[in-house]
Amino acid sequence: MAAPAAGPKAAVTALRTTLEDPQLRRLTVAWFAICAGKWAFLVTTLLAAYEAGGTVAVGILGLARFLVPTLIAPFAGLPTVRWRPEVVLRAVNAIRTLAIGLAIVVVGLDLPIALLFAVVALEAGVGAFTRPLHMALLPAVATSPAQLVAANVTSSAAEGLGTFLGPALAGMLLVATGPLGATVAILPIYAASVLAIARLDVPAVGRSDTSARAVLHQLSAGIGALVELPGPRVIVFALGLQTFVRGLLTVLVVVAAIELLGLGDPGVGALNAALGLGGLSGAFAAITLAGRDRLSPAFGLALAGWGAPIAVIGVVVHPAVALIAMAAVGVSNAFIDVSGFTLIQRMTPNSRRIAVLGLIDSVANGGVALGGVIAPILIESMGIRGALVASGLILPLAAVLLTPALRRMDEGGIGGARRVELIRGEPLFAPLSLATVEHLAGALTPVAFADGEWLMREGEPGVDYVLIDTGVVEVSQEGKVVRTIRPGGGVGEIALMRHVPRTASVRAVGPVTAFSLDQADFLEAVTGHAVSRAVATSRIEERLAADTQRPVLH
């Protein structure tokens, strides 16, 4: 049963929970900066294109802005085969900052608009890595599903705030200082996205393979996951449609502001700012998703809510209605982001997560690029009002058609609820991130032991860690029982951590079911996290020093 809706207090709590974590705070600040800068840059370049060549130039800009990322985004995971995701993210944001510097040169020297399109393509192409890396790092830092939802809510709020402030700032600067001043002001915003994650450090789990085989796996991982996993496939398809409509809206909002609503150039910034303000409000409202058993119904409703307000703009022509409608689109956008990306993060294996997220960006950018090309055709054939209505009806219709698939969607974690529960309940693993826990859950191998059967023998080589699911086991040294391990406990860490033979024997007392975790996965997870390593070391020292004559309950 879904939890009751949370109010503003819950939203503030979610924000505080995320921002109090240093790693999540760094990611959030960087994400806000890059979103604000990106939207400010988009507004300045859209107006430059419109002034240089009308709607056709705007469509070409959309093609430059979104076609290159479409081609690059499926390969977002490739650099992470060699470098850690946070290192790649820093480099990506630094190159995007450099691109803004090049844009300043182009605008300042009044160079041909084609050069600005090339700079836009460079910034956007490198930017294709940003969202997949950011979204993949969140579950690698968050420690529970609830904190992951909170992190997604906060990221959506940061994006909404950036989408509001970026265009608003650009609109004011365009009026006050012109294109050059607006572009110069964007540079420090992008630079802040680099500085925010300068000290970001995420434990490396499941990224040790840098072979050619790993590279080939990353090339096919996204497509392979969508072929095999129906849940992510439905979400990616729906997001593709949503971004196609976003591409239509990118052009429609310029024409509507200037020609239909009479708001002039500043109106483009105002409508986009309303979109961002709605996104910011929606992000805090989306905290109500944190307590729900299923997110797919909210995703379907938000999908319909993204398109319907666009049709309203074409039916009721009034600046106030348009601003409210754009804000409503922003609210729905926040719910789509939080529900959609949480579903992807939870339903996609760690090894394929960046690839799938990259594929989403590819589909998204392709959808926006296609929408940007189709929009002028719609305007020419149907008029601006007809184009708005037709564009706005696409997503409500899609939401209705996708409802059966969304209802059938399995929203459980990739490792299975029971496995995740066992791992999270073991103090060795409790401090680990959600992504690491689910990586371990997926790596567990079920094993069963009959009454009296040995799980491991003293003096044997240590090859795995055994986590007890049901039943009880006795630990003995030199034939003397020293402790009893019950469900949720584990055995075998001493040999793995110290690289020594087993220091004790473990025997089943009655039937036992358990999960085995091999040495490589165990050591990568535990030794890669400072708190887990400290817990493991403390436990080892305590057990080695324990009185072997006295049974100890664990």
Helices and strands as residue ranges (DSSP letters): H 8-19, H 22-72, G 73-75, H 79-82, H 85-108, H 113-127, H 130-141, H 145-176, H 178-196, H 212-228, H 230-255, I 256-260, H 264-285, G 286-291, H 296-315, H 319-347, H 350-408, H 417-425, H 434-443, E 445-449, E 454-456, E 464-477, E 480-485, E 490-491, H 493-498, E 505-518, H 519-527, H 530-545, E 552-553
